[in-house]
Amino acid sequence: MRITQNSLPTYAPTTRNTNASSSTTSFAAVMNETINRAESSNGADNKAAVATRRDTSSMTPAEMRTFAKELYNSGKIDQEALMSLTIVGPIGKAGPNGEFIPFTESERAVIDNTPVNYNQIANMSIARIESDGRALDPTSGYQTWLAIRTALNQYQQGA
């Protein structure tokens, strides 16, 4: 992955460079770790009941992984929505040569415990797809984000 100032990141698989002074891991390995973390956040594989109220406008990624798994297990969201909710936010950083470097455990802990407004993320994703004119494009993720927004609104604290 190479990130330059004032540009969006682009992701591409990288290989472990044994000659580099810093440790790098492939993007795919980090994604697999994220998937495993999402799958293990709630050990129940049954149609578990979802808590009636959650504050999805201020929820940490760690809390969202558990909540998203509950939504998935109860049939409120599909697997694509589960992944969309569990990979929100950064997964690594750019090294001095533009290579992908996953966060350290301590950096990951800080990120996992920093509240995020998931309602805003869903609304912004929907608005971006609409502004791009891709709401009818089945590959845009528009229907997934609509389903996510609906599911989050159903369980919004105080709703």
C-alpha positions as CSV (number, residue, x, y, z in Angstrom):
1,M,0.0,0.0,0.0
2,R,1.3,3.4,-0.8
3,I,-0.1,6.5,0.8
4,T,0.9,10.0,-0.2
5,Q,-0.3,13.2,1.3
6,N,-3.5,14.5,-0.1
7,S,-4.4,11.2,-1.7
8,L,-6.5,8.2,-0.9
9,P,-4.7,5.0,0.1
10,T,-4.6,2.2,-2.4
11,Y,-4.2,-1.3,-1.2
12,A,-2.3,-4.2,-2.8
13,P,-1.0,-7.4,-1.4
14,T,2.6,-7.2,-0.3
15,T,5.1,-9.9,0.6
16,R,7.2,-10.1,3.7
17,N,10.5,-8.4,3.1
18,T,13.1,-10.2,5.1
19,N,15.8,-7.6,4.2
20,A,13.8,-4.7,5.5
21,S,14.6,-3.3,8.9
22,S,10.9,-3.0,9.8
23,S,8.6,-5.9,9.9
24,T,5.8,-5.9,7.3
25,T,2.8,-8.3,6.9
26,S,0.6,-8.8,3.9
27,F,-2.6,-7.0,3.6
28,A,-4.3,-10.4,3.2
29,A,-2.9,-11.5,6.5
30,V,-4.3,-8.5,8.3
31,M,-7.7,-9.0,6.7
32,N,-7.7,-12.6,7.8
33,E,-6.9,-11.5,11.3
34,T,-9.8,-9.0,11.2
35,I,-12.1,-11.7,10.0
36,N,-11.0,-14.1,12.7
37,R,-11.4,-11.3,15.3
38,A,-14.9,-10.7,14.1
39,E,-15.8,-14.4,14.1
40,S,-14.4,-15.0,17.6
41,S,-16.0,-11.9,19.2
42,N,-19.1,-13.9,19.9
43,G,-18.7,-17.7,20.2
44,A,-22.4,-18.4,19.6
45,D,-23.2,-19.8,16.2
46,N,-26.9,-19.9,16.8
47,K,-29.6,-17.4,16.2
48,A,-28.8,-15.4,19.3
49,A,-31.1,-12.6,20.6
50,V,-29.8,-9.1,20.0
51,A,-29.8,-6.7,22.8
52,T,-32.7,-4.2,22.5
53,R,-30.7,-1.0,22.8
54,R,-27.2,0.0,21.8
55,D,-25.6,3.4,21.4
56,T,-24.3,2.8,17.8
57,S,-23.4,6.5,17.6
58,S,-20.6,6.0,20.1
59,M,-19.4,2.4,20.0
60,T,-15.9,1.1,20.0
61,P,-14.8,-1.2,17.2
62,A,-14.4,-4.0,19.8
63,E,-18.0,-3.5,20.9
64,M,-19.2,-3.3,17.2
65,R,-17.5,-6.7,16.4
66,T,-19.6,-8.3,19.1
67,F,-22.8,-6.4,18.2
68,A,-22.3,-7.1,14.5
69,K,-21.9,-10.8,15.2
70,E,-25.1,-10.7,17.2
71,L,-26.9,-9.0,14.3
72,Y,-25.5,-11.6,11.9
73,N,-26.4,-14.6,14.1
74,S,-30.0,-13.3,14.5
75,G,-30.3,-12.8,10.8
76,K,-30.6,-9.0,10.9
77,I,-27.6,-8.6,8.6
78,D,-25.8,-10.7,6.0
79,Q,-22.1,-11.7,5.9
80,E,-21.2,-8.7,3.7
81,A,-22.7,-6.3,6.2
82,L,-20.9,-8.1,9.0
83,M,-17.6,-7.5,7.2
84,S,-18.5,-3.9,6.4
85,L,-19.1,-3.2,10.1
86,T,-16.1,-5.0,11.4
87,I,-13.4,-3.5,9.1
88,V,-14.4,0.1,9.6
89,G,-11.4,2.2,10.3
90,P,-7.7,1.8,9.7
91,I,-6.0,-1.6,9.6
92,G,-2.4,-0.5,9.3
93,K,-0.1,2.3,8.3
94,A,2.4,3.1,5.6
95,G,6.1,2.5,6.2
96,P,8.9,4.8,5.1
97,N,8.9,3.2,1.7
98,G,5.2,3.1,1.3
99,E,4.9,-0.5,2.4
100,F,1.9,-1.7,4.5
101,I,2.7,-2.2,8.2
102,P,0.0,-3.6,10.5
103,F,-0.6,-1.8,13.8
104,T,1.2,-3.1,16.9
105,E,-0.9,-4.7,19.6
106,S,-0.8,-1.5,21.7
107,E,-1.8,0.6,18.7
108,R,-4.6,-1.8,17.8
109,A,-5.8,-1.7,21.4
110,V,-6.1,2.1,21.3
111,I,-8.0,1.9,18.0
112,D,-10.3,-0.9,19.2
113,N,-11.2,1.1,22.3
114,T,-11.9,4.5,20.6
115,P,-15.6,5.2,20.1
116,V,-16.8,5.5,16.5
117,N,-20.1,6.9,15.2
118,Y,-21.4,3.9,13.1
119,N,-24.6,5.7,12.2
120,Q,-22.6,8.5,10.7
121,I,-20.4,6.0,8.8
122,A,-23.5,4.2,7.3
123,N,-25.1,7.6,6.4
124,M,-21.8,8.8,4.8
125,S,-21.3,5.6,2.8
126,I,-24.9,5.8,1.5
127,A,-24.5,9.5,0.6
128,R,-21.2,8.8,-1.2
129,I,-22.7,6.0,-3.3
130,E,-25.7,8.2,-4.1
131,S,-23.5,11.2,-5.0
132,D,-21.5,9.0,-7.3
133,G,-24.7,7.9,-9.1
134,R,-24.2,4.3,-8.2
135,A,-27.3,3.6,-6.0
136,L,-28.6,1.2,-8.7
137,D,-25.3,-0.5,-9.2
138,P,-25.4,-3.9,-7.5
139,T,-21.6,-3.8,-7.0
140,S,-21.7,-0.5,-5.1
141,G,-22.6,-1.9,-1.7
142,Y,-25.6,0.5,-1.6
143,Q,-28.1,-2.2,-0.5
144,T,-25.7,-3.5,2.1
145,W,-25.3,0.0,3.7
146,L,-29.0,0.5,3.6
147,A,-29.5,-2.8,5.5
148,I,-26.8,-1.8,8.0
149,R,-28.4,1.6,8.6
150,T,-31.8,-0.1,9.1
151,A,-30.3,-2.6,11.5
152,L,-28.4,0.1,13.5
153,N,-31.5,2.3,13.7
154,Q,-33.6,-0.6,15.1
155,Y,-31.3,-1.0,18.1
156,Q,-30.2,2.7,18.6
157,Q,-30.3,3.5,22.3
158,G,-33.2,5.6,23.2
159,A,-35.0,5.0,19.9
